[in-house]
Amino acid sequence: MVQKSDDNKARAVGRRKTASARVRIMPGKGKIVINDKEINVYFTTKLLQERVFAPLVTVGKEKTIDVSVKVVGGGVHGQADAVCHGIARALVEWNIELRPVLKAGRFLTRDPRAKERKKPGLHKARRAHQWRKR
């Protein structure tokens, strides 16, 4: 789901595993707010913060675009990847000329990997019961 409004804002949804992020971008000073918290409060590790900033840094807009995000589900890594995916999709909706750069950086590709379901008769998805002789 991607949509652009008339007031120079763009919205998009990014997903990863069970995390889903609704992203809104607009011209500004480079402020990122996630679930009404600053990015360094919500994502405390530098790695996750860099993951969120990656699409903005790739196109050189980290100081000129404000980002507002509502993210639910999953863990912190899945949420960071969902926000990254959503920001990239919103940037493309905002300016279609950014698409080749973001596509080359693999920011627009939805990562389909998810946890495999548990099968009946097994401990986990593929882990079988331990064999015992007696």
Backbone as CSV, one residue per row, in Angstrom:
resi,resn,N_x,N_y,N_z,CA_x,CA_y,CA_z,C_x,C_y,C_z
1,MET,0.834,-1.175,0.000,0.000,0.000,0.000,0.877,1.236,0.000
2,VAL,0.787,2.016,-1.035,1.556,3.241,-1.160,0.627,4.320,-1.663
3,GLN,0.670,5.475,-1.010,-0.159,6.553,-1.497,0.539,7.872,-1.234
4,LYS,0.278,8.855,-2.102,0.875,10.169,-1.966,-0.235,11.192,-1.893
5,SER,-0.131,12.098,-0.926,-1.126,13.152,-0.812,-0.622,14.400,-1.527
6,ASP,-1.483,15.399,-1.626,-1.151,16.595,-2.380,-0.191,17.519,-1.640
7,ASP,-0.052,17.376,-0.343,0.760,18.312,0.432,2.216,17.867,0.570
8,ASN,2.777,17.239,-0.458,4.184,16.854,-0.537,4.574,15.864,0.565
9,LYS,3.634,14.989,0.933,3.900,13.901,1.864,3.704,12.597,1.112
10,ALA,4.387,11.565,1.564,4.191,10.240,0.968,4.034,9.225,2.086
11,ARG,3.180,8.245,1.854,2.941,7.189,2.830,3.204,5.835,2.186
12,ALA,3.679,4.890,3.006,3.908,3.537,2.508,3.909,2.576,3.685
13,VAL,3.813,1.296,3.378,3.857,0.241,4.387,5.052,-0.649,4.092
14,GLY,5.833,-0.940,5.131,6.955,-1.858,5.008,6.727,-3.044,5.922
15,ARG,7.155,-4.223,5.489,6.942,-5.428,6.298,8.201,-6.287,6.334
16,ARG,8.340,-7.030,7.452,9.412,-8.004,7.609,8.972,-8.989,8.672
17,LYS,9.007,-10.285,8.374,8.516,-11.334,9.264,7.107,-10.981,9.710
18,THR,6.869,-10.770,10.996,5.520,-10.414,11.441,5.413,-8.933,11.801
19,ALA,6.438,-8.157,11.521,6.415,-6.723,11.815,5.846,-5.958,10.627
20,SER,5.077,-4.918,10.929,4.490,-4.076,9.894,4.664,-2.621,10.303
21,ALA,5.184,-1.803,9.379,5.457,-0.398,9.676,4.717,0.498,8.692
22,ARG,3.921,1.419,9.233,3.268,2.439,8.410,4.129,3.693,8.476
23,VAL,4.647,4.117,7.322,5.630,5.191,7.256,5.034,6.399,6.539
24,ARG,5.309,7.584,7.092,4.922,8.832,6.440,6.158,9.716,6.376
25,ILE,6.495,10.218,5.181,7.644,11.110,5.038,7.167,12.467,4.542
26,MET,7.924,13.501,4.942,7.612,14.869,4.535,8.898,15.686,4.590
27,PRO,8.961,16.789,3.867,10.158,17.634,3.945,10.347,18.154,5.368
28,GLY,11.597,18.234,5.806,11.869,18.684,7.168,13.350,18.773,7.432
29,LYS,13.737,18.438,8.675,15.121,18.575,9.107,15.798,17.247,9.422
30,GLY,15.223,16.133,9.018,15.838,14.832,9.230,15.459,14.159,10.532
31,LYS,14.308,14.496,11.080,13.851,13.926,12.348,13.079,12.626,12.074
32,ILE,13.384,11.580,12.828,12.681,10.302,12.693,11.993,9.990,14.013
33,VAL,10.667,9.804,13.955,9.862,9.482,15.136,9.195,8.134,14.890
34,ILE,9.412,7.203,15.824,8.847,5.859,15.713,7.963,5.615,16.928
35,ASN,6.676,5.365,16.698,5.698,5.161,17.778,5.788,6.279,18.822
36,ASP,5.837,7.516,18.345,5.890,8.716,19.187,7.143,8.805,20.051
37,LYS,8.212,8.129,19.657,9.495,8.214,20.359,10.589,8.533,19.342
38,GLU,11.641,9.210,19.811,12.790,9.469,18.947,13.451,8.144,18.582
39,ILE,14.170,8.135,17.463,14.772,6.887,16.978,15.783,6.324,17.974
40,ASN,16.568,7.203,18.632,17.577,6.688,19.561,16.966,6.177,20.861
41,VAL,15.695,6.494,21.132,14.998,5.940,22.294,14.339,4.613,21.928
42,TYR,13.744,4.545,20.726,13.033,3.329,20.316,14.002,2.212,19.929
43,PHE,14.970,2.539,19.064,16.010,1.576,18.680,17.291,2.009,19.373
44,THR,17.667,1.311,20.439,18.772,1.753,21.275,20.145,1.400,20.711
45,THR,20.243,0.396,19.851,21.552,0.009,19.338,21.866,0.773,18.056
46,LYS,23.146,1.033,17.863,23.607,1.772,16.684,23.297,1.004,15.393
47,LEU,23.397,-0.327,15.447,23.138,-1.157,14.269,21.712,-0.974,13.755
48,LEU,20.741,-0.992,14.657,19.342,-0.837,14.250,19.069,0.579,13.747
49,GLN,19.685,1.573,14.382,19.519,2.957,13.928,20.084,3.139,12.520
50,GLU,21.242,2.543,12.257,21.842,2.628,10.921,20.980,1.922,9.892
51,ARG,20.350,0.817,10.290,19.470,0.076,9.378,18.280,0.935,8.967
52,VAL,17.732,1.697,9.907,16.593,2.563,9.617,17.025,3.736,8.729
53,PHE,18.206,4.302,8.993,18.704,5.446,8.228,19.219,5.066,6.839
54,ALA,19.493,3.786,6.594,20.175,3.353,5.373,19.544,3.854,4.072
55,PRO,18.217,3.733,3.848,17.686,4.224,2.579,17.810,5.741,2.422
56,LEU,17.694,6.476,3.520,17.835,7.931,3.454,19.275,8.322,3.136
57,VAL,20.234,7.629,3.739,21.641,7.914,3.476,22.000,7.566,2.034
58,THR,21.436,6.477,1.530,21.723,6.047,0.157,21.324,7.102,-0.860
59,VAL,20.182,7.752,-0.649,19.726,8.781,-1.601,20.159,10.185,-1.187
60,GLY,20.848,10.310,-0.031,21.358,11.602,0.405,20.305,12.544,0.947
61,LYS,19.245,12.021,1.547,18.148,12.846,2.062,18.024,12.786,3.582
62,GLU,19.066,12.315,4.282,18.949,12.132,5.734,18.770,13.437,6.502
63,LYS,19.135,14.578,5.926,18.996,15.867,6.605,17.822,16.690,6.096
64,THR,17.094,16.211,5.095,16.043,17.036,4.482,14.649,16.426,4.563
65,ILE,14.513,15.225,5.123,13.206,14.560,5.178,12.906,14.122,6.604
66,ASP,11.717,14.469,7.087,11.227,13.989,8.372,10.430,12.711,8.149
67,VAL,10.554,11.767,9.079,9.888,10.474,8.963,9.079,10.223,10.226
68,SER,7.823,9.813,10.040,6.962,9.415,11.146,6.523,7.978,10.897
69,VAL,6.668,7.120,11.912,6.426,5.688,11.725,5.545,5.147,12.855
70,LYS,4.604,4.291,12.496,3.869,3.470,13.453,4.211,2.025,13.113
71,VAL,4.838,1.313,14.049,5.271,-0.056,13.778,4.695,-0.977,14.848
72,VAL,4.218,-2.144,14.409,3.640,-3.140,15.320,4.138,-4.523,14.931
73,GLY,4.139,-5.429,15.906,4.452,-6.833,15.646,5.939,-7.109,15.588
74,GLY,6.276,-8.381,15.716,7.652,-8.824,15.559,8.563,-8.391,16.692
75,GLY,9.856,-8.570,16.469,10.880,-8.150,17.429,11.571,-6.899,16.923
76,VAL,12.609,-6.484,17.617,13.246,-5.220,17.262,13.947,-5.273,15.910
77,HIS,14.570,-6.384,15.570,15.247,-6.482,14.279,14.240,-6.507,13.130
78,GLY,13.170,-7.259,13.293,12.125,-7.282,12.274,11.480,-5.925,12.110
79,GLN,11.276,-5.216,13.216,10.691,-3.886,13.143,11.629,-2.916,12.441
80,ALA,12.920,-2.987,12.727,13.884,-2.100,12.064,13.898,-2.355,10.563
81,ASP,13.862,-3.607,10.149,13.838,-3.922,8.722,12.518,-3.496,8.084
82,ALA,11.412,-3.607,8.811,10.120,-3.159,8.289,10.111,-1.651,8.096
83,VAL,10.687,-0.913,9.036,10.772,0.547,8.904,11.653,0.916,7.716
84,CYS,12.766,0.232,7.559,13.665,0.470,6.420,12.937,0.246,5.101
85,HIS,12.207,-0.843,5.006,11.446,-1.167,3.797,10.382,-0.110,3.525
86,GLY,9.683,0.317,4.573,8.645,1.330,4.420,9.201,2.676,3.995
87,ILE,10.334,3.081,4.557,10.948,4.353,4.174,11.354,4.325,2.711
88,ALA,11.933,3.209,2.272,12.347,3.095,0.871,11.146,3.185,-0.070
89,ARG,10.063,2.511,0.274,8.865,2.556,-0.576,8.246,3.955,-0.590
90,ALA,8.270,4.636,0.548,7.733,5.994,0.599,8.601,6.955,-0.210
91,LEU,9.914,6.764,-0.169,10.806,7.611,-0.971,10.538,7.452,-2.462
92,VAL,10.285,6.237,-2.897,9.983,5.996,-4.307,8.667,6.658,-4.687
93,GLU,7.684,6.596,-3.780,6.409,7.245,-4.055,6.560,8.764,-4.079
94,TRP,7.439,9.272,-3.256,7.689,10.709,-3.173,8.425,11.216,-4.409
95,ASN,9.406,10.422,-4.874,10.189,10.797,-6.061,10.579,9.519,-6.797
96,ILE,9.957,9.279,-7.928,10.166,8.037,-8.688,11.594,7.908,-9.210
97,GLU,12.323,9.019,-9.316,13.694,8.976,-9.826,14.662,8.311,-8.842
98,LEU,14.247,8.137,-7.598,15.089,7.478,-6.595,15.016,5.956,-6.686
99,ARG,14.084,5.434,-7.474,13.862,3.994,-7.548,15.099,3.189,-7.960
100,PRO,15.841,3.558,-9.024,16.999,2.736,-9.410,18.063,2.644,-8.315
101,VAL,18.291,3.736,-7.597,19.296,3.727,-6.533,18.858,2.828,-5.387
102,LEU,17.583,2.949,-4.982,17.082,2.124,-3.881,16.968,0.660,-4.278
103,LYS,16.615,0.396,-5.524,16.512,-0.988,-5.987,17.895,-1.641,-6.025
104,ALA,18.899,-0.880,-6.436,20.269,-1.407,-6.466,20.763,-1.711,-5.054
105,GLY,20.309,-0.937,-4.075,20.692,-1.184,-2.692,19.852,-2.242,-2.010
106,ARG,18.906,-2.844,-2.726,18.014,-3.907,-2.243,17.119,-3.458,-1.094
107,PHE,16.718,-2.191,-1.112,15.823,-1.683,-0.077,14.362,-1.900,-0.433
108,LEU,14.051,-2.100,-1.696,12.662,-2.243,-2.118,12.185,-3.685,-2.120
109,THR,13.096,-4.630,-1.923,12.741,-6.042,-1.945,12.204,-6.471,-0.585
110,ARG,11.008,-7.010,-0.565,10.405,-7.516,0.668,11.062,-8.848,0.990
111,ASP,11.698,-8.959,2.147,12.363,-10.193,2.553,11.299,-11.222,2.941
112,PRO,11.139,-12.307,2.164,10.029,-13.236,2.401,10.282,-14.247,3.515
113,ARG,11.491,-14.276,4.063,11.798,-15.294,5.071,10.979,-15.081,6.337
114,ALA,10.417,-16.155,6.830,9.648,-16.108,8.065,9.801,-17.451,8.774
115,LYS,9.371,-17.515,10.008,9.491,-18.746,10.778,8.582,-19.815,10.180
116,GLU,9.136,-21.008,10.031,8.372,-22.132,9.487,7.457,-22.701,10.563
117,ARG,6.272,-23.098,10.181,5.313,-23.593,11.163,5.737,-24.943,11.726
118,LYS,5.305,-25.212,12.968,5.571,-26.488,13.609,4.672,-27.548,12.987
119,LYS,5.253,-28.731,12.736,4.479,-29.833,12.152,4.051,-30.795,13.256
120,PRO,2.919,-31.454,13.076,2.471,-32.429,14.078,3.434,-33.612,14.162
121,GLY,3.656,-34.087,15.367,4.540,-35.230,15.569,6.001,-34.861,15.695
122,LEU,6.330,-33.587,15.591,7.711,-33.126,15.709,7.819,-32.141,16.868
123,HIS,9.049,-31.939,17.349,9.279,-30.956,18.406,9.097,-29.536,17.877
124,LYS,9.740,-29.261,16.736,9.667,-27.938,16.116,9.287,-28.140,14.649
125,ALA,9.657,-27.225,13.792,9.278,-27.332,12.392,9.873,-28.582,11.738
126,ARG,11.147,-28.870,12.037,11.806,-30.040,11.449,12.452,-30.946,12.477
127,ARG,12.621,-30.485,13.695,13.288,-31.243,14.739,12.378,-32.361,15.220
128,ALA,12.863,-33.600,15.054,12.077,-34.770,15.465,12.409,-35.129,16.906
129,HIS,11.608,-36.026,17.457,11.870,-36.511,18.807,13.157,-37.313,18.803
130,GLN,13.881,-37.292,19.916,15.106,-38.046,20.029,14.791,-39.528,20.120
131,TRP,15.527,-40.354,19.385,15.325,-41.789,19.424,15.948,-42.346,20.698
132,ARG,15.222,-43.251,21.348,15.812,-43.926,22.504,15.502,-45.416,22.425
133,LYS,16.460,-46.198,22.837,16.344,-47.650,22.699,15.431,-48.229,23.768
134,ARG,15.488,-47.741,24.984,14.664,-48.310,26.075,13.761,-47.284,26.698
